Amino acid sequence: MSSDEDWMREALRLAQFAASLGEIPVGAVVVQGQACIAEGWNQSISDHDPTAHAEIVALRKAAQYLNNYRLVDSTLYVTLEPCVMCAGAIIQARVKRVVFGAYDPKAGAAGSRFDILRDTRHNHHVECVSRVLATPCSDCLKHFFKNRR
């Protein structure tokens, strides 16, 4: 795989897997070079862990894989705009780039509600690309919540 859309399709596959487990359908993939080094999906419900968002799960796995908490020159692909907690972890991990699908107007931290990832007051700056496969990413969430009502 090489394009942002290809990697986002992989994150979307993970989001759909999360939905099949009854988790809020968000998927994430960490890529370095042209290789996926980690993946994650929301696991907050099953793990009884409020920090088990897809991004955090993927970042933890990537750090273990690299044996380093700094994920320099990596790209995080995630189906939903990261929240404040995840944005903080992304900055601490020194992720180079974040590519996300759907905006989260209630809790997003990459331009919709807050803009933590692009805040120039941080000592690390994250490049953000939004709305990659936004419609299928958004539809996945809408379908999940519609079925739960």
LOTOR-242554 format. One line per 10 residues: number of its first residue (from 1); for each residue x, y, z of C-alpha. Coordinates in nm, 2 decimals. Layout:
N
NUM) X,Y,Z | ...;
***
This chain:
149
1) 0.00,0.00,0.00 | 0.12,0.35,-0.07 | -0.16,0.60,-0.07 | -0.34,0.77,0.21 | -0.67,0.62,0.08 | -0.52,0.27,0.09 | -0.41,0.30,0.45 | -0.74,0.46,0.55 | -0.92,0.16,0.40 | -0.72,-0.06,0.63;
11) -0.82,0.16,0.93 | -1.18,0.14,0.81 | -1.16,-0.24,0.81 | -1.04,-0.22,1.17 | -1.33,0.01,1.26 | -1.58,-0.23,1.11 | -1.41,-0.51,1.32 | -1.46,-0.30,1.63 | -1.83,-0.25,1.54 | -1.86,-0.63,1.51;
21) -1.74,-0.65,1.87 | -1.98,-0.39,1.99 | -1.72,-0.12,2.02 | -1.75,0.23,1.88 | -1.62,0.18,1.53 | -1.29,0.36,1.51 | -0.98,0.21,1.36 | -0.62,0.32,1.34 | -0.30,0.22,1.16 | 0.06,0.34,1.23;
31) 0.28,0.34,0.92 | 0.65,0.40,0.89 | 0.80,0.41,0.54 | 0.56,0.19,0.35 | 0.50,-0.07,0.63 | 0.22,-0.09,0.88 | 0.40,-0.13,1.22 | 0.08,-0.13,1.44 | -0.29,-0.12,1.43 | -0.57,-0.07,1.68;
41) -0.94,-0.03,1.72 | -1.15,0.10,2.00 | -1.15,-0.14,2.30 | -1.27,0.09,2.58 | -1.59,-0.11,2.64 | -1.44,-0.46,2.63 | -1.13,-0.36,2.83 | -1.32,-0.14,3.07 | -1.05,0.12,2.99 | -1.14,0.48,2.90;
51) -0.80,0.52,2.74 | -0.83,0.23,2.50 | -0.91,0.44,2.20 | -0.80,0.31,1.86 | -0.52,0.57,1.84 | -0.38,0.49,2.18 | -0.39,0.11,2.12 | -0.21,0.16,1.79 | 0.05,0.40,1.94 | 0.12,0.16,2.22;
61) 0.17,-0.13,1.98 | 0.40,0.08,1.76 | 0.61,0.19,2.05 | 0.65,-0.18,2.16 | 0.74,-0.28,1.80 | 1.00,-0.01,1.77 | 1.12,-0.05,2.13 | 1.09,0.33,2.15 | 0.82,0.56,2.28 | 0.91,0.81,2.00;
71) 0.75,0.72,1.67 | 0.95,0.96,1.46 | 0.87,0.97,1.09 | 0.55,0.78,1.14 | 0.20,0.84,1.01 | -0.11,0.76,1.20 | -0.42,0.69,1.00 | -0.75,0.70,1.19 | -1.11,0.69,1.08 | -1.23,0.96,1.32;
81) -1.06,1.29,1.42 | -0.86,1.23,1.73 | -0.99,1.35,2.07 | -0.79,1.57,2.31 | -0.65,1.27,2.49 | -0.53,1.10,2.17 | -0.40,1.43,2.04 | -0.18,1.46,2.35 | -0.05,1.11,2.30 | 0.02,1.18,1.93;
91) 0.23,1.48,2.02 | 0.42,1.30,2.30 | 0.49,1.01,2.06 | 0.63,1.26,1.80 | 0.41,1.13,1.52 | 0.50,1.32,1.21 | 0.16,1.30,1.03 | -0.20,1.23,1.12 | -0.45,1.14,0.85 | -0.81,1.11,0.95;
101) -1.14,1.04,0.79 | -1.44,1.20,0.96 | -1.44,1.51,1.17 | -1.58,1.48,1.53 | -1.76,1.81,1.59 | -1.83,1.73,1.95 | -1.48,1.62,2.07 | -1.23,1.65,1.78 | -0.89,1.80,1.85 | -0.76,1.84,1.50;
111) -0.96,2.13,1.38 | -1.32,2.09,1.45 | -1.38,2.15,1.82 | -1.02,2.21,1.92 | -0.70,2.23,1.72 | -0.44,2.08,1.96 | -0.25,1.89,1.69 | -0.17,2.21,1.50 | -0.12,2.44,1.80 | 0.22,2.60,1.74;
121) 0.29,2.64,2.11 | 0.39,2.27,2.13 | 0.75,2.18,2.07 | 0.65,1.92,1.82 | 0.43,2.00,1.52 | 0.21,1.74,1.36 | 0.10,1.76,0.99 | -0.27,1.69,0.96 | -0.47,1.57,0.66 | -0.84,1.55,0.70;
131) -1.14,1.40,0.52 | -0.97,1.11,0.36 | -1.25,0.87,0.28 | -1.47,1.09,0.51 | -1.80,0.96,0.38 | -1.74,0.59,0.45 | -1.57,0.67,0.78 | -1.87,0.88,0.88 | -2.12,0.63,0.75 | -1.96,0.35,0.96;
141) -2.02,0.55,1.28 | -2.37,0.66,1.18 | -2.47,0.31,1.09 | -2.34,0.18,1.43 | -2.53,0.44,1.63 | -2.84,0.40,1.43 | -2.85,0.03,1.50 | -2.79,0.09,1.87 | -3.10,0.31,1.91;
***
